[in-house]
């Protein structure tokens, strides 16, 4: 198997209401890597949030007492803290100047995914898409409408992990691809039955694609070609672990 990953360059600054799918298709065509059947489009959360208008002007935010007190203790912007609190379904921990929360989507991440990086101007932050699986499905269907091609779409964000330094790209939305590759019940090379091996395929695709996207290189989309994925209507929400089996909650 050979897998190739292309960074899609040349997209303009994405603004609310823009046709993100058209911009991606045209940019891929212009750089000589037009989309093909069964390609995988990997799209950063930030441009999806921009196109969908998931932006907040901090000048319009009035911090709560909790946000003011915690921000003062750690030298944070209380308005950003307040936005993160509003996006949280549950606070897991607030310590060391970091807020680990469960978002309304069911994700566990720092600051509820609220982020000011790669947003033009000052005082603006981006929220996660309201439903990244639905966002991925819309992009996929629009690609089919515009090009006639069947592709998979993975929407990503950069998160930290327990017990390890550094962040990595993970999938927060997907369409047209099986999110898990389940080996449970099969046997390995030596005849041992596999009991726990279920690979989060979309997370691995997200992480690999980040290598050509970067955090500061203005490459918000990658094209993954050659991976023999299983077409599926699965969603990233299918990866969320049930609370009764979650050791970290």
C-alpha positions as CSV (number, residue, x, y, z in Angstrom):
1,X,0.0,0.0,0.0
2,X,1.2,3.5,-0.8
3,X,-0.5,6.5,0.8
4,X,0.1,10.0,-0.5
5,X,-0.8,13.2,1.4
6,X,-1.0,16.6,-0.3
7,X,-1.3,19.9,1.4
8,X,-3.9,22.0,-0.4
9,X,-2.5,25.5,-0.6
10,X,-3.9,28.8,-2.0
11,X,-7.1,29.1,-0.1
12,X,-8.1,32.7,0.7
13,X,-8.9,33.9,4.2
14,X,-12.2,32.1,4.9
15,X,-15.0,34.3,6.2
16,X,-18.5,33.5,7.4
17,X,-20.8,32.4,4.6
18,X,-18.1,31.5,2.1
19,X,-18.5,28.4,0.0
20,X,-15.7,26.4,1.7
21,X,-16.2,23.3,-0.5
22,X,-15.9,25.3,-3.7
23,X,-12.7,27.0,-2.4
24,X,-11.2,23.6,-1.6
25,X,-12.1,22.0,-5.0
26,X,-10.7,25.0,-6.9
27,X,-7.5,25.2,-4.9
28,X,-6.8,21.5,-5.4
29,X,-7.4,21.9,-9.1
30,X,-5.2,25.0,-9.3
31,X,-2.2,23.3,-7.7
32,X,-2.4,20.2,-9.9
33,X,-3.9,17.8,-7.4
34,X,-7.5,17.7,-8.4
35,X,-9.8,15.4,-6.4
36,X,-10.2,11.8,-7.4
37,X,-12.7,9.1,-6.5
38,X,-12.2,7.7,-3.0
39,X,-9.8,10.5,-1.9
40,X,-10.0,11.7,1.7
41,X,-10.3,15.4,2.4
42,X,-8.9,16.4,5.8
43,X,-10.1,19.9,6.8
44,X,-9.1,21.8,9.9
45,X,-11.8,22.8,12.4
46,X,-10.7,26.4,12.2
47,X,-11.7,27.0,8.5
48,X,-15.0,25.1,9.0
49,X,-15.8,27.3,12.1
50,X,-15.0,30.4,10.1
51,X,-17.2,29.5,7.2
52,X,-20.0,28.5,9.5
53,X,-19.7,31.8,11.5
54,X,-18.7,30.0,14.8
55,X,-16.8,33.1,15.9
56,X,-17.2,35.2,19.1
57,X,-16.1,38.9,19.6
58,X,-14.6,39.0,23.1
59,X,-15.6,42.7,23.4
60,X,-19.2,41.6,23.6
61,X,-18.5,39.0,26.4
62,X,-19.2,39.8,30.1
63,X,-17.2,37.5,32.3
64,X,-18.9,35.7,35.2
65,X,-17.4,35.8,38.8
66,X,-16.0,32.4,38.2
67,X,-14.2,33.4,35.0
68,X,-12.9,36.7,36.6
69,X,-11.5,34.9,39.7
70,X,-9.9,32.0,37.8
71,X,-8.5,34.3,35.1
72,X,-6.9,36.6,37.6
73,X,-5.3,33.7,39.5
74,X,-3.6,32.5,36.3
75,X,-3.2,35.6,34.2
76,X,-5.7,34.6,31.6
77,X,-8.2,36.7,29.6
78,X,-11.5,36.4,31.6
79,X,-13.5,36.9,28.5
80,X,-12.0,33.9,26.8
81,X,-12.4,31.9,30.0
82,X,-16.1,32.8,30.1
83,X,-16.6,31.7,26.5
84,X,-15.0,28.4,27.3
85,X,-17.2,27.9,30.3
86,X,-20.3,28.6,28.2
87,X,-19.2,25.9,25.7
88,X,-18.7,23.4,28.5
89,X,-21.2,20.8,29.5
90,X,-19.0,19.7,32.4
91,X,-15.8,21.0,34.0
92,X,-13.4,18.1,34.6
93,X,-10.6,20.1,36.1
94,X,-9.4,23.7,36.3
95,X,-5.7,23.9,37.5
96,X,-2.3,25.0,36.4
97,X,-3.9,27.7,34.2
98,X,-5.7,25.0,32.2
99,X,-9.4,24.2,31.9
100,X,-10.2,20.6,30.9
101,X,-13.9,20.4,30.1
102,X,-16.4,18.2,28.4
103,X,-18.0,20.2,25.6
104,X,-21.7,20.1,24.6
105,X,-20.6,17.7,21.8
106,X,-19.2,15.2,24.4
107,X,-15.5,16.0,23.6
108,X,-13.0,16.3,26.4
109,X,-10.5,19.0,25.5
110,X,-8.7,22.1,26.8
111,X,-10.7,25.4,26.9
112,X,-13.7,23.6,25.2
113,X,-11.9,24.0,21.9
114,X,-12.1,27.8,22.1
115,X,-9.1,29.2,20.2
116,X,-7.8,32.6,19.1
117,X,-5.0,31.3,16.9
118,X,-5.2,31.8,13.1
119,X,-8.0,34.3,13.5
120,X,-7.4,37.7,11.9
121,X,-7.7,40.8,14.0
122,X,-7.8,41.1,17.8
123,X,-10.4,40.0,20.2
124,X,-12.0,37.3,18.1
125,X,-12.1,33.6,19.0
126,X,-13.4,30.5,17.2
127,X,-15.6,27.9,18.7
128,X,-15.8,24.3,17.5
129,X,-18.5,23.6,14.8
130,X,-21.9,23.0,16.3
131,X,-21.9,19.5,14.7
132,X,-18.7,18.6,13.0
133,X,-20.1,15.3,11.7
134,X,-22.9,17.2,10.0
135,X,-20.3,19.7,8.7
136,X,-18.3,16.9,7.2
137,X,-21.4,15.4,5.6
138,X,-22.3,18.7,4.0
139,X,-18.8,19.1,2.5
140,X,-18.9,15.5,1.2
141,X,-22.3,16.0,-0.4
142,X,-21.2,19.3,-1.9
143,X,-18.1,17.7,-3.4
144,X,-20.3,15.1,-5.0
145,X,-22.7,17.7,-6.4
146,X,-19.9,19.9,-7.8
147,X,-17.5,17.1,-9.1
148,X,-19.5,13.9,-9.2
149,X,-16.9,12.3,-7.0
150,X,-17.3,10.2,-3.9
151,X,-14.8,11.2,-1.3
152,X,-14.6,10.9,2.5
153,X,-14.2,13.9,4.7
154,X,-12.5,14.2,8.1
155,X,-12.6,17.4,10.2
156,X,-9.8,17.8,12.7
157,X,-8.6,19.7,15.7
158,X,-5.4,19.6,17.7
159,X,-5.7,18.2,21.3
160,X,-3.4,17.2,24.1
161,X,-3.4,13.7,25.6
162,X,-3.1,12.3,29.1
163,X,0.4,11.3,30.2
164,X,2.1,12.7,27.1
165,X,3.5,16.1,26.2
166,X,2.6,17.7,22.9
167,X,-0.6,17.9,20.9
168,X,-1.7,15.8,18.0
169,X,-4.5,16.2,15.4
170,X,-7.6,14.2,16.1
171,X,-10.9,13.8,14.2
172,X,-13.9,15.7,15.5
173,X,-16.1,15.1,12.5
174,X,-16.2,12.5,9.6
175,X,-18.4,11.5,6.7
176,X,-18.2,8.6,4.2
177,X,-15.6,6.6,6.1
178,X,-15.7,3.9,8.8
179,X,-14.2,5.7,11.9
180,X,-13.0,2.4,13.5
181,X,-11.2,-0.6,12.0
182,X,-12.2,-3.4,14.4
183,X,-9.9,-6.4,14.6
184,X,-11.6,-7.9,17.6
185,X,-12.5,-11.6,17.0
186,X,-9.8,-12.0,14.4
187,X,-6.5,-13.8,14.9
188,X,-3.0,-12.4,14.6
189,X,0.0,-14.0,12.7
190,X,0.5,-16.5,15.6
191,X,-3.1,-17.5,15.9
192,X,-3.9,-15.5,19.0
193,X,-7.4,-14.1,19.1
194,X,-7.5,-10.3,19.2
195,X,-9.8,-9.0,22.0
196,X,-9.2,-5.3,22.3
197,X,-7.8,-4.1,18.9
198,X,-10.1,-1.5,17.4
199,X,-8.1,1.2,15.5
200,X,-9.4,4.8,15.4
201,X,-8.8,5.2,11.7
202,X,-10.0,8.7,11.4
203,X,-7.7,9.9,14.2
204,X,-4.7,8.3,12.5
205,X,-5.6,10.0,9.2
206,X,-6.0,13.3,11.0
207,X,-2.6,13.0,12.6
208,X,-0.8,12.0,9.4
209,X,-2.4,14.8,7.5
210,X,-1.2,17.4,10.0
211,X,2.4,16.7,8.9
212,X,1.7,18.6,5.7
213,X,-0.6,21.1,7.2
214,X,1.2,22.5,10.2
215,X,0.0,25.1,12.7
216,X,1.4,28.2,11.1
217,X,1.8,27.3,7.4
218,X,-1.7,28.4,6.3
219,X,-2.5,25.0,4.8
220,X,-5.9,24.2,6.3
221,X,-6.8,21.3,4.1
222,X,-5.0,18.1,3.1
223,X,-5.8,15.4,0.5
224,X,-5.1,11.8,1.5
225,X,-4.9,9.4,-1.5
226,X,-4.4,5.7,-1.6
227,X,-5.7,4.6,1.7
228,X,-8.2,1.7,1.3
229,X,-10.8,2.9,3.7
230,X,-14.2,1.3,4.2
231,X,-17.0,3.6,3.0
232,X,-19.5,4.1,5.9
233,X,-22.0,6.4,7.4
234,X,-20.1,6.2,10.7
235,X,-19.6,9.4,12.7
236,X,-16.9,10.6,15.1
237,X,-19.5,10.6,17.9
238,X,-19.3,6.8,17.6
239,X,-15.8,7.1,19.1
240,X,-17.0,8.7,22.3
241,X,-16.5,6.2,25.2
242,X,-19.4,5.4,27.4
243,X,-19.1,7.1,30.8
244,X,-19.2,3.7,32.7
245,X,-16.1,2.5,30.8
246,X,-14.2,5.8,31.0
247,X,-11.4,5.7,33.6
248,X,-10.4,9.3,33.2
249,X,-13.8,11.1,33.6
